[in-house]
Every structure is written in C-alpha cells, then in structure tokens.
Amino acid sequence: MPEVKSSVSGGGERASGYWYGPDGSDASAVDVLNLLRRYREAETAMRGRVRGDMGMGEKDIVALRYLLEARTRNAVLRQKDLAARLDITNASASSLVDRLVRHGFARRVPHPGDRRSVAVEATDQGDREVRETLRNMHDRMYQVVNEMSPDERATVAAFLSAMTRSLTDRCPE
C-alpha cells in the first residue's frame, strides 16, 4: 500500500488545509481529511472530463448511472423515479430523458407491470459508451484496491461508510 505523506513540515509545524488549522489536533487525522478532500477534488475533475468526453451534463451522467444500475438488477425505472433520485422536477426529468434518448443512451419502453406507464432503460450503446469512457480509470482504481490486504480493505470500507454516515445522518437540533 502506498505510504501516506504527512503534512507536518520539516520544522515541526504542521501545514494545514483550508479547513483544519494548527490547533494541536492529531496531525494524522488532519492528513486523512485533507487527503479525502484532495480525492474529492480529483474525482470532481475526472467527472468534468467524462462529461466533456461524453458531451453530457452532470445530472445526465448520474441518471445514466442509475439506469445502468437498474438494468443490472433487472429493475424498472420510470421518469418520476429518476426525478426523485436526482431531486429534480418531473418536467426537468422529462427534458433529461429526452436528451438521453436523443443521444442514444436511453429509450422509453412500455412499463412491464403497468400498461398505462412508461419505463426508461439504458441502451446497449449507453452501456458501451460508459464502459469505454471509464474503463481505464476503473481499471486503475480496481488495481489500487486489489493491491490492498483484506484487512486494509475492511478498514477503508469501515472508514468510508462512517464518513458517508457523518454526511448523511441528521445532526440533533
């Protein structure tokens, strides 16, 4: 596993990130939080490159990911399901689905369980384009994780789960 470099400078003073100042807290905790911030910045930049490569907006990419995940699970999604998942209006979801259909990433089909309703599903082209665009990045990420020991993966998984909960759980008022 690659070594994590400390943000402690040679003079014994800790370099800080924007948010975490030199307040005497554990430098290794600050280092981890700063590395997590740098990871998020790198991921945001990567998403921007993917959007540019595929000619799609952020919500379009996320919607296509939801459609591909649903396809893998043999689940059926309606336009209103996408609206709810993306926290957008039904009208915005309609425009989004129109764009995905126009570019060949998705199609509208009769809902298999409700003949009055329409489902939205990813196309083979959409699946293929996402895989081609993201293959190298996913391969590099998988290699990093695969080089970790099972204990290291368990520790990272527990950490990321706890960090996710810290952002999604509501604070007591």
Residue pairs with C-beta under 8 A, 6 or more apart in sequence:
1 147
1 148
1 149
1 152
4 31
4 32
4 35
5 31
6 27
6 28
6 31
7 14
7 15
7 16
7 17
7 27
7 30
7 31
7 34
8 14
8 15
8 27
9 15
13 22
14 22
14 27
14 30
16 22
16 30
16 34
17 30
17 33
17 34
17 37
19 33
19 37
20 30
20 33
20 34
36 163
46 137
47 58
47 61
50 61
50 133
50 134
51 57
51 58
51 61
53 133
54 61
54 129
54 130
54 133
55 103
56 64
56 99
56 103
56 105
59 86
59 88
59 92
59 96
60 96
60 99
60 100
60 105
62 86
63 82
63 85
63 86
63 96
63 97
63 100
63 106
64 100
64 105
64 106
64 122
64 126
64 130
65 130
66 77
66 82
66 85
66 86
67 77
67 82
67 100
67 105
67 106
67 120
67 121
67 122
67 126
68 122
68 126
68 127
68 130
69 75
70 76
70 77
70 121
70 122
71 121
71 122
71 127
76 111
76 112
76 113
76 119
76 121
77 119
77 120
77 121
78 111
78 117
78 118
78 119
78 120
79 90
79 93
79 94
79 97
79 118
79 120
80 90
80 93
82 93
82 96
82 97
82 120
83 89
83 90
83 92
83 93
86 93
86 96
88 96
97 106
97 108
97 120
100 106
100 120
100 126
101 107
101 108
104 123
104 125
104 126
105 122
105 123
105 125
105 126
105 129
106 120
106 121
106 122
106 123
106 126
107 120
107 121
107 123
108 118
108 119
108 120
109 118
109 119
109 120
109 121
110 118
110 119
111 117
111 118
111 119
112 119
145 153
148 156
